[in-house]
Amino acid sequence: MQRDAAVRAVVAAIVLALAACTSPPRIEEQAPLPQVGPPAPAPRAGGYYKDDGPGEHPPANLDTLPDALPKLEPLHRFANRPYSVFGVEYVPATSLRPYRERGIASWYGRKFHNQKTSTGETYDMYAMTAAHPTLPLPSYARVTNVANGRSVVVRVNDRGPFHPGRVIDLSYAAAYRIGIAQRGSGEVEVESVLPGEATLRVAVAPLPPVAASEARAGAPLPVGQETGGYVVQLGAFANNANAQAFVTHVANQTAAVGVEAKVHEAGGLYRVVVGPYPTRDDAKRTGDRLRDAFGLDGMVKGR
């Protein structure tokens, strides 16, 4: 447990220094950083780190703190490079993609409060954030307590945990919300949340009776069916309404690089695409621009 505490500080420091490095150094070759501040009181029984624990005066509204709101963000330039801890190699994802894993979650609190995360941001134990060994930074994940079904959406902006059997480290606030703060750890399911998916949950929520009637009576949403050329596919959905909601969500990002996303029906799916382009290379260049600028992981497809 003590090793994880030292390593977390080292990971954050190394990521910030990578801009001046030709290749990321191996973490286990770095000397442990000294602890800062006065010694903390002994922790209560639980699974959080030694000398760590909840703050003495937590906010009164922990039960009502909102989930992190997923949004499209550029991925960090250095925090997603391969690294090594305790002789174990980690290769972080470099694009947003579906991910699901079940395992033990722990949490970290006052020992790391106000210190730098792997993205260089300041850790706030009362914000809805988390650390993960390989999810892209920053990204978003839904964490569900298997024992009680409570879940929270967190913004992943740090690396860890590096303890065998643990899959994610939550902030104190997130751990409190799903009911593992007192125990220190608990079995959870971690599922990536893509920004478009978060928007779709709102878009497909039940409408009031009058609004729903108006929606049924309205004009059908446009769907393209033409063929030929190459497109960059940004997503595929089972129904048109969800696909159109995703188009709206990414409109600002696609417009920033001078392109427009549209819905194209093919193979029983509603695909959100950019294009078409006359050649595969033309489509790939656009896909590269969207990925580099906003972390949108597109797939070049012929049609």
Secondary structure as UniProt FT lines:
FT   HELIX           2..17
FT   HELIX           18..20
FT   HELIX           27..29
FT   TURN            50..51
FT   TURN            60..61
FT   HELIX           62..64
FT   TURN            79..80
FT   STRAND          83..85
FT   TURN            86..87
FT   STRAND          88..90
FT   STRAND          100..108
FT   TURN            110..114
FT   TURN            118..119
FT   TURN            125..126
FT   STRAND          129..131
FT   STRAND          139..145
FT   TURN            146..148
FT   STRAND          151..158
FT   TURN            164..165
FT   STRAND          166..171
FT   HELIX           172..178
FT   TURN            181..183
FT   STRAND          185..192
FT   HELIX           195..203
FT   HELIX           209..217
FT   STRAND          230..237
FT   HELIX           240..249
FT   HELIX           251..256
FT   TURN            257..258
FT   STRAND          261..266
FT   TURN            267..268
FT   STRAND          269..277
FT   HELIX           280..294
FT   STRAND          299..302
//
